[in-house]
């Protein structure tokens, strides 16, 4: 007889078992298993270890010519053998992270309808809006810890991709597992297909989504409400992460639903937390305090405003009054500096608008706008953040102007993908003669200046969202608060390698992401407990729960 544990884990037989990506072992099935499970003759005779399988998979991965081809290979492996997929990623974290997620996933989203092979996740299409509970009930696994959902409206720096946006939740949830250790069967990627305004997609004969212009207004809001209510009913206690929604809806949805369901928006809160973490580390390097920083942000969408808000809260924790903290921020978008005289600002943007009465000190361009250059020349920022997707926006004159007035300028060009970065690390370090503290949104190689080599940290949300998911699962948190996000940022900043070595990265090495995630998750879980959002338990017990929740890819 087959042992009970094995028969429960592997109820399938023969080809059906081999084709199941969750339960298959491929060539690692033992002779005993092959005999009892109807696999004799269906596999090569050589019985391999998972390590040997990973070596073969890496060889196949390395043979692919382009990053997109490598991404397609990894997705195919994920749909063939999930244990092997995650073992391969763990063996080569730094090399494969940019292939699984940013920046390569942007190409995969653009090509989604052309590289589609096997279904993964859920497609919730507007024409089926009255059947959302039925769609959720069809999920592959009943127990889900984390949902990542997008409407495909603002995919990284490439905009509206319609149903192709599903590539983002798939990639993101791979990182929840890879970094946070969330079991892959307890994750669920979802795309809300509300149409698209992307003419290239609508005119593509192979486009797989609903061929309709993008919904807006009441129709859109009602559809989102139907979805949220269905999730509350079908998956109570599951964390819902909003991902890559358009700027004009992302903040609204977060505000509307964060008190109703266990949810957060990584583009707003995750970006804000990881950026705050990088700045906390950088400020400790400079020997200054956070409350004394003058911050200029290019890009005043939901991410830019979110970053400003978390920095503002952190400054208040250091003793600044709210009005004084807000006065230290200068946000710039296509209309120039945000100020109270502008009529095109959202309520979130208006909270960081400079007084119209203060504009006399700024020069203006021919259109009457206060440009980024004018802001930098006037306010002498100590921190410059880019979330604009405007390549080259941090010009040499702007960076040099900033560097004239601060010994260690903190410059964070965070736009993705690489082609949309406001300036390259090499340019920033050269223009500041090696004085700048730099982190970027996309991966960049080390920069040599003089006789020193500077490691460039990637200000990647992967330091935050997997730890949030892990903390929620381990601590059984009921909500995601700003306090929990700030705890994550502080824990991340405390681990900055640059505090020990001026040429080191502002952020921890991605080589040790799992250990980093566990430390951040502990801080987040403790914050949840202190706010009464999670059941209390001793610190040692909480730490053990976090470790116990981290799944490792291995054959049972």
Buried (B, 14 or more C-beta within 10 A) or exposed (E): EEEEEBEEEBEBEEEEBBEBBBBBBBBBBEEEBBEBBBBEEEBEEEBBEBEEBBEBBBEEBEEBEEBBBBBBBBBBBBBBBBBBBBBBBBBBBEBBBBBBBBBBBBBBBBBBBEBBEEEBBBBBBBEEBEBBBEBBEEBEEEEBBBBBBBBBBBBBBBBBBBBBBBBBBBBBBBBBBBBBBBBBBBBBBBBBBBBBBBEEBBEBEEBBBBEBEBBBEEEBBEBBEBBBBBBBEBBEBBBBBBBBBBBEBBBBBBEBBBEEBBBBBBBBBBBBBBBBBBBBBBBBBBEBEBBEBBBBBBBBBBBBBBBBBBBBBBBBEEEBEEEEBBBBBBBBBEBBBBBBEBEEBBEBBEBBBBEEEEBEEBEEEEEEBBBBBBBBBBBBBBBBBBBBBBBEBBBEEBBBBBBEBBEBBBBBBBBBBBEBBBBBBBBBBBBBEBBBBBBBBBBBEEBEBEEEEBBBBBBBBBBBBBBBBBBBBBBBBBBBBBBBBBBBBBBBBBBBBBBEEEBBBBBBBBEEBBEBBBBBBBBBBBBBBEBEBBEEBEEEEBBEBBEEBBBEBEBE
